[in-house]
Amino acid sequence: MHLFHLISKSAVTTCLIVLTLFSLRAQARQNKEINRRILVLFNTEQGGTYKLALAIASGIEKMEGTKAVLKQVPRIKPLQNEKNMAFSGIPYASIEDLTAYDGIAFGSPVHFGNMSADMRSFLDQSVAIWTARKLEGIPATVFMSAGSGAGREAAVLSFWNTLALHGMIIVPTGIMGNTPFGVVSIAGAAGAQRPSPGELHLAQLQGYALARVVKGCAPLHDASPSVQPAKNDIETRLKDLGITLPEAPAPVGSYKTYKRTGNLILINQIALKAGHIEHPGMIDKEVTTEQARQATRQTLLNILAVLKDAAGGDLNKVKQAVQLTGYFYTPAGYSQHAALMNEASDLLVAIFGEKGLHTRATVGASSLPMNSAVEIQAIFELE
């Protein structure tokens, strides 16, 4: 009898342990499911897009296990009386915030059949995120607020181009929206509520649809290894971009092609290609804007060829780009130096990702060595 009681107590204890483990695992799964955070990122001036954002967030949170986080896009120009607006307490986002969420809803006013300038400026800062492929497979949707409604579908699609380039999963509204691409609020008659109750309801449905896709994709994101390319493999990145570095130009005087001081590498190059200046002459007179961009690109490639030599043949040793200074052979009154220099800056970031972000200066010059249209000074830091 005593033995029977011992066996019974042992069996009960075992069952309790099994049930406890099962409960803990179930609780862990439940906690994991709750951690689906969706960013509702919006730009607004009069508050219409903000009201849609609230409706989107409400729809998101109707899906169990998802949480909406509202943030604003930083403004190019401060908004008068913003402190008195209902949305004044919503924090501003940084571009890095885009990578911290399981899904994103983008909201903007319609400006001439496009997104707002504030939103465009913000998304234009995502080059490093794009090259690192950090938004691939992340669900996204778009909602907008319009005046007359003219160009509203084109405006939503202006978002889609950028989201598609990032490899995001675009969630449309289909038959449930007032456009098949995303909900767009239209200005009503004077004194009428805007957005209308119907538009707010559609926005809520759109938020729920986004949350449903986020939840559906969650197991895949949890189980799949990162699809980001190896961060150290610069040679692979160059190959993917179709770039072959030239031979490092040899010095033609009593100087070195680079100088190392500590871990800093200082380099100066012009638009030499195969021993000749590419597109020589004054920009806007003898050299077109497109030719000037090509010369700028060639100059940066020369710099990278020298940098590779300085790094012992391994560009993976580059810790960061520090500074670029571009000199452009231009006539008096020319003002597009920065636009030309973007060719070098964007290429550097495309190759090195976040390590390629740098400070920059652009200068107009009355002449440059060998009649080159471009000259660039660069500073890099090695590991």
Residue pairs with C-beta under 8 A, 6 or more apart in sequence:
30 65
32 222
33 64
33 65
33 215
33 218
34 65
34 67
36 65
36 66
36 67
36 102
36 103
36 211
36 214
36 215
36 218
37 66
37 67
37 68
37 69
37 100
37 101
37 102
38 60
38 66
38 67
38 68
38 69
38 101
38 102
38 103
38 104
38 105
38 210
38 211
38 214
39 68
39 69
39 71
39 93
39 97
39 98
39 100
39 101
39 103
39 104
39 105
40 53
40 56
40 57
40 60
40 68
40 69
40 70
40 71
40 104
40 105
40 107
40 207
41 71
41 72
41 73
41 93
41 97
41 98
41 104
41 105
41 106
41 107
42 49
42 50
42 52
42 53
42 70
42 71
42 72
42 73
42 106
42 107
42 108
43 49
43 72
43 73
43 75
43 107
43 108
43 109
43 115
43 116
43 118
43 119
43 122
44 50
44 53
44 72
44 87
44 107
44 109
44 145
45 79
45 109
47 85
47 86
47 87
48 109
48 145
48 185
48 187
48 194
48 195
49 107
49 108
49 109
49 143
49 144
49 145
49 185
50 86
50 87
50 90
51 185
51 195
51 200
52 107
52 143
52 144
52 145
52 183
52 185
52 195
52 199
52 200
52 203
53 70
53 105
53 107
53 143
54 70
55 195
55 200
55 201
55 203
55 204
55 207
56 68
56 105
56 107
56 141
56 143
56 203
56 204
56 206
56 207
56 210
57 68
57 70
57 207
58 68
58 204
58 207
59 203
59 204
59 205
59 206
59 207
59 208
59 209
59 210
59 211
60 66
60 67
60 68
60 105
60 207
60 208
60 210
60 211
61 67
61 68
61 211
62 204
62 207
62 208
62 211
63 208
63 211
63 212
63 214
63 215
65 215
66 211
66 214
66 215
68 207
69 101
70 90
71 90
71 91
71 92
71 93
71 97
72 87
72 90
72 91
72 92
72 93
73 92
73 93
73 108
73 116
73 118
73 119
73 122
74 92
74 93
74 118
74 122
75 118
76 117
76 118
76 121
79 85
82 88
93 122
95 122
95 125
95 126
95 129
96 129
98 104
98 126
98 129
98 134
98 135
99 129
99 134
99 135
101 138
102 138
102 139
102 214
102 217
102 218
102 221
103 138
103 139
103 140
103 210
103 211
103 213
103 214
104 138
104 139
104 140
104 141
104 168
105 140
105 141
105 142
105 143
105 206
105 207
105 210
106 119
106 140
106 141
106 142
106 143
106 159
106 163
107 142
107 143
107 144
107 145
108 115
108 116
108 118
108 119
108 144
108 145
108 155
108 159
109 116
109 144
109 145
109 146
110 144
110 145
110 146
110 147
110 149
110 151
110 152
110 155
110 184
111 117
111 155
112 151
113 150
113 151
113 152
113 154
113 155
113 158
114 120
114 151
114 154
114 155
114 158
115 123
115 144
115 155
115 158
115 159
123 162
126 135
126 162
126 166
127 346
127 349
127 350
128 349
128 353
128 354
128 356
128 357
129 135
129 166
130 165
130 166
131 237
131 349
131 350
131 351
131 353
132 228
132 229
132 231
132 353
132 354
133 167
133 227
133 228
133 229
134 228
135 166
135 167
135 168
136 166
136 167
136 168
136 227
137 167
137 168
137 169
137 217
137 220
137 221
137 227
138 166
138 168
138 169
139 168
139 169
139 170
139 171
139 210
139 213
139 214
139 217
140 163
140 168
140 169
140 170
140 171
140 210
141 170
141 171
141 172
141 173
141 182
141 206
141 209
141 210
142 156
142 159
142 160
142 163
142 170
142 181
142 182
143 182
143 183
143 184
143 203
143 206
144 152
144 155
144 156
144 182
144 183
144 184
144 185
145 184
145 185
145 194
145 195
146 152
146 155
146 184
146 185
146 186
146 187
147 186
147 187
148 186
148 187
149 184
149 186
149 187
152 179
152 184
152 186
153 179
153 181
153 184
155 184
156 179
156 181
156 182
156 184
157 181
159 182
160 170
160 181
163 170
164 170
169 213
169 217
171 206
171 209
171 210
171 213
172 180
172 181
172 182
173 179
173 180
173 181
173 182
173 183
173 202
173 205
173 206
173 209
174 180
176 202
176 205
176 206
176 209
177 183
177 202
177 205
177 206
178 184
178 186
178 199
178 202
182 206
183 199
183 202
183 203
183 206
185 194
185 195
185 196
185 199
186 194
186 199
187 194
188 194
188 196
195 203
229 236
229 237
229 240
230 236
231 353
232 316
233 316
234 315
234 316
234 318
234 351
234 352
235 315
235 316
237 351
237 352
238 244
238 245
238 351
241 350
241 351
243 301
243 351
245 301
245 304
245 305
245 308
246 273
246 274
246 298
246 301
246 302
246 305
247 305
248 257
248 302
248 305
248 306
248 308
248 309
249 257
249 269
249 272
249 302
249 305
249 306
250 257
251 257
257 267
257 306
257 309
258 265
258 266
258 267
258 306
258 307
258 309
258 310
259 265
259 266
260 266
260 310
260 382
263 319
263 381
263 382
263 383
264 322
264 379
264 380
264 381
264 382
265 307
265 310
265 311
265 379
265 380
265 381
265 382
266 377
266 378
266 379
267 303
267 306
267 307
267 310
267 377
267 378
267 379
267 380
268 375
268 376
268 377
268 378
269 299
269 302
269 303
269 306
269 375
269 376
269 378
270 277
270 299
270 302
270 368
270 369
270 370
270 372
270 374
270 375
271 277
271 278
271 279
271 280
271 295
271 296
271 298
271 299
271 302
271 372
271 373
271 374
271 375
272 278
272 298
272 302
272 370
272 372
273 298
277 370
277 371
277 372
277 373
278 294
278 295
278 298
279 287
279 291
279 292
279 294
279 295
279 373
280 286
280 287
280 370
280 371
280 372
280 373
281 287
281 329
281 371
281 373
282 329
282 330
282 331
282 373
283 289
283 292
283 328
283 329
283 330
283 331
283 334
283 340
283 373
284 330
284 331
284 334
285 331
287 295
287 329
287 373
289 336
289 340
291 373
292 328
292 340
292 373
292 374
293 340
293 343
295 372
295 373
295 374
296 326
296 340
296 341
296 343
296 344
296 374
296 376
297 343
297 344
297 347
299 344
299 372
299 374
299 375
299 376
300 343
300 344
300 347
300 348
300 376
300 378
303 376
303 378
304 315
304 351
307 315
307 318
307 378
307 380
308 314
308 315
310 380
310 382
311 317
311 318
311 382
317 382
317 383
318 352
318 355
318 380
318 381
318 382
318 383
319 355
319 380
319 381
319 382
319 383
320 352
320 355
320 356
320 357
320 358
320 380
320 381
321 348
321 352
321 355
321 356
321 357
321 358
321 378
321 379
321 380
322 358
322 359
322 379
322 380
322 381
323 358
323 359
323 360
323 361
323 377
323 378
323 379
324 341
324 344
324 345
324 348
324 358
324 359
324 360
324 361
324 376
324 377
324 378
325 360
325 361
325 362
325 363
325 376
325 377
325 378
326 337
326 340
326 341
326 344
326 360
326 361
326 362
326 363
326 374
326 375
326 376
327 362
327 363
327 364
327 365
327 368
327 374
327 375
327 376
327 377
328 334
328 337
328 340
328 341
328 362
328 363
328 364
328 365
328 373
328 374
329 365
329 366
329 367
329 368
329 371
329 372
329 373
329 374
330 337
330 364
330 365
334 364
337 362
337 363
337 364
338 362
340 362
340 374
341 360
341 362
344 376
345 358
345 360
348 356
348 358
349 356
349 357
350 356
365 375
368 374
368 375
369 375
